[in-house]
Amino acid sequence: MSKIIFDLNDTEGKIKIPDELIFGRTFTTHLLEMDYIASEGGWQDAVIKKHSALNLSPAALVIHYGQSIFEGMKAYKLTNGETSLFRPRKNFERLNKSAERMCIPKIDIDFVMNGLMELIKLEKDWVPDKPNHSLYIRPFLFATDPFIGVKPGDNYKFIILLSPVGPYYPEGFKPVPIIVTDKYVRAVRGGVGECKTAGNYAASLYAQKEAIKEGYTQVLYLDALEQKYIEEVGTMNMFVQFKDEVATPKLSGTILPGITRMSVLEILRDWNYNVTERDISIHEICESYDKGNIVELFGTGTAAVISSISKLKYNEKILTFSSEHAGELGIKLYNELTDIQYGRKEDKFNWMTLVK
Ligand SMILES: *Cc1c(COP(=O)(O)O)cnc(C)c1O
């Protein structure tokens, strides 16, 4: 039976969270690390220790062949001072799905949940209590074998990093311009699009760079087969509000099954919206827009929760929405989700897990 070991010989003074938090740059004092060693029966004890550089072979499999998966979730400081997590088991379940597809050993979800709780309790002063701040949690898992032949590793490292973060949109909830690409694809049928695996993000950088050059912040990908149906944005799932329907692309293996997406679907169904998960072609979006049948477009993801879309460019066609004000439904969903996450509203779906 694995256990959690505290390796804490550091004498920390009082911690100070920087006033200006840039997403993903500041890390807490400690992390959780757990090795998988096939020759020693698999997962070893988890160690909570000081955040420091890794000792890794330059031949480590992950560097050469990319056997690496990750998750992203958040801990929130509630109005009563307690700390809470949003659907954390869903993240670990998804990590195990990514693990299976990438030939990486699965983690024991109960054990890792326990380790995460212990780590957050130790780092409780790192959970920001300013409005719309949170503690971003990054679990990841990669192959460490010093071997440069292509094969699944025998040895892995699982780490949980914690990073205090400010609001995603510091100037307020502002819509973003997005460009549709029919030149690059994100994922193909039978590929790894539904896994949170490192290579997917490396593969997206070039299209993202071109989008920024054109004045757009992110790329909306189409299906790789016909270049016709919308799939998702770099790190967000897409929603289209038609006059009489709220639609999102169905999960078909090429789209990351977002936990925010799943939660938005549950909220919308609870609110009695006509919600569908289906194929949505970019042509349908353009035609509906011309007929005045599109109310708003938004993306969903842990980092920003809801991202309203100000402008959607597809070849010569540009669909414009307000660049100043987020759409009504986007705002309503943002408020509902964040009210539940920060404990300002009853957790009627039972989504929150208290850290205790
Ligand atoms: C993480 C991610 C999402 C959003 O998932 P959430 O669980 O809602 O944070 C969407 N698309 C991609 C490609 C992602 O990596």
The ligand as an SDF file (V2000), in Angstrom:
LIG
                    3D

 15 15  0  0  0  0  0  0  0  0999 V2000
   -8.4430   21.5270  -21.0560 C   0  0  0  0  0  0  0  0  0  0  0  0
   -9.0410   21.7450  -22.3840 C   0  0  0  0  0  0  0  0  0  0  0  0
  -10.3700   22.1560  -22.5580 C   0  0  0  0  0  0  0  0  0  0  0  0
  -11.2650   22.5780  -21.4200 C   0  0  0  0  0  0  0  0  0  0  0  0
  -11.4680   21.5680  -20.4830 O   0  0  0  0  0  0  0  0  0  0  0  0
  -11.9590   21.9470  -19.0140 P   0  0  0  0  0  0  0  0  0  0  0  0
  -12.0260   20.6260  -18.3290 O   0  0  0  0  0  0  0  0  0  0  0  0
  -13.2680   22.6000  -19.1480 O   0  0  0  0  0  0  0  0  0  0  0  0
  -10.9230   22.8590  -18.4510 O   0  0  0  0  0  0  0  0  0  0  0  0
  -10.8680   22.2490  -23.8440 C   0  0  0  0  0  0  0  0  0  0  0  0
  -10.0950   21.9670  -24.9100 N   0  0  0  0  0  0  0  0  0  0  0  0
   -8.8150   21.5750  -24.7890 C   0  0  0  0  0  0  0  0  0  0  0  0
   -8.0390   21.2620  -26.0050 C   0  0  0  0  0  0  0  0  0  0  0  0
   -8.2440   21.4620  -23.5180 C   0  0  0  0  0  0  0  0  0  0  0  0
   -6.9710   21.1090  -23.4040 O   0  0  0  0  0  0  0  0  0  0  0  0
  1  2  1  0
  2  3  1  0
  2 14  2  0
  3  4  1  0
  3 10  2  0
  4  5  1  0
  5  6  1  0
  6  7  2  0
  6  8  1  0
  6  9  1  0
 10 11  1  0
 11 12  2  0
 12 13  1  0
 12 14  1  0
 14 15  1  0
M  END
$$$$
